[in-house]
Amino acid sequence: MASKYKILKIVVKIMEVMAWIVGGLGVLSFFIILIGGGQPGSPRSMSLVALLVGTLYFAILYTFSGIVKLLLEIAENTRKPQ
């Protein structure tokens, strides 16, 4: 891959790691809220919201990294001699 796209390869890896961290934190907060019980201002049903938000952010970050990876592959393939 061209050297001018090295930073994008690093961004892809960072976004993938961030996606897994956010997804893990979403699942962790789901269990913490579910097991810890709800406060009057925060019922146990909020655990589902935490799981949904964690899953949504995971999907967004992982999809973004996949799109950047796809664009890098397209750029690499368009520069290949036929």
C-alpha positions as CSV (number, residue, x, y, z in Angstrom):
1,M,0.0,0.0,0.0
2,A,1.2,3.5,-0.7
3,S,3.1,5.2,2.0
4,K,0.9,8.2,2.0
5,Y,-2.0,6.1,3.3
6,K,-0.1,4.8,6.4
7,I,-2.1,7.0,8.8
8,L,-5.4,5.7,7.4
9,K,-4.2,2.1,8.1
10,I,-3.5,3.2,11.7
11,V,-7.0,4.9,11.9
12,V,-8.6,1.7,10.8
13,K,-6.9,-0.3,13.6
14,I,-7.8,2.4,16.2
15,M,-11.4,2.4,15.1
16,E,-11.6,-1.4,15.3
17,V,-10.1,-1.4,18.8
18,M,-12.4,1.4,19.8
19,A,-15.4,-0.5,18.5
20,W,-14.6,-3.6,20.5
21,I,-13.9,-1.5,23.6
22,V,-17.2,0.4,23.3
23,G,-19.1,-2.9,22.6
24,G,-17.6,-4.5,25.7
25,L,-18.4,-1.5,27.8
26,G,-22.0,-1.6,26.6
27,V,-22.3,-5.2,27.6
28,L,-20.6,-4.6,30.9
29,S,-22.8,-1.6,31.7
30,F,-25.8,-3.8,30.8
31,F,-24.9,-6.3,33.4
32,I,-23.9,-3.7,36.0
33,I,-27.3,-2.0,35.7
34,L,-29.2,-5.2,35.5
35,I,-27.5,-6.8,38.6
36,G,-27.1,-3.6,40.5
37,G,-30.7,-2.9,40.3
38,G,-32.3,0.4,39.3
39,Q,-32.4,3.6,41.3
40,P,-35.7,5.6,41.3
41,G,-34.3,7.8,38.5
42,S,-32.7,4.9,36.6
43,P,-34.8,1.7,36.4
44,R,-33.5,-1.7,35.4
45,S,-34.9,-1.2,31.9
46,M,-32.1,1.3,31.4
47,S,-29.8,-1.8,31.1
48,L,-31.5,-2.5,27.8
49,V,-30.8,1.0,26.6
50,A,-27.2,0.7,27.6
51,L,-26.9,-2.5,25.7
52,L,-28.6,-1.0,22.6
53,V,-26.4,2.1,22.7
54,G,-23.2,0.0,23.1
55,T,-24.3,-2.2,20.2
56,L,-25.2,0.8,18.0
57,Y,-21.8,2.5,18.7
58,F,-20.0,-0.7,18.0
59,A,-21.7,-1.1,14.7
60,I,-21.0,2.5,13.7
61,L,-17.3,2.4,14.6
62,Y,-16.8,-1.0,13.0
63,T,-18.6,-0.1,9.9
64,F,-16.6,3.1,9.6
65,S,-13.4,1.2,9.8
66,G,-14.6,-1.2,7.2
67,I,-15.5,1.7,4.8
68,V,-12.0,3.2,5.2
69,K,-10.5,-0.2,4.6
70,L,-12.6,-0.7,1.5
71,L,-11.5,2.8,0.2
72,L,-7.9,1.9,0.8
73,E,-8.2,-1.3,-1.2
74,I,-9.9,0.5,-4.0
75,A,-7.1,3.1,-4.1
76,E,-4.5,0.3,-4.1
77,N,-6.2,-1.6,-6.9
78,T,-6.7,1.4,-9.1
79,R,-2.9,2.1,-9.0
80,K,-2.0,-1.5,-10.0
81,P,-0.6,-1.8,-13.5
82,Q,-2.8,-4.0,-15.7
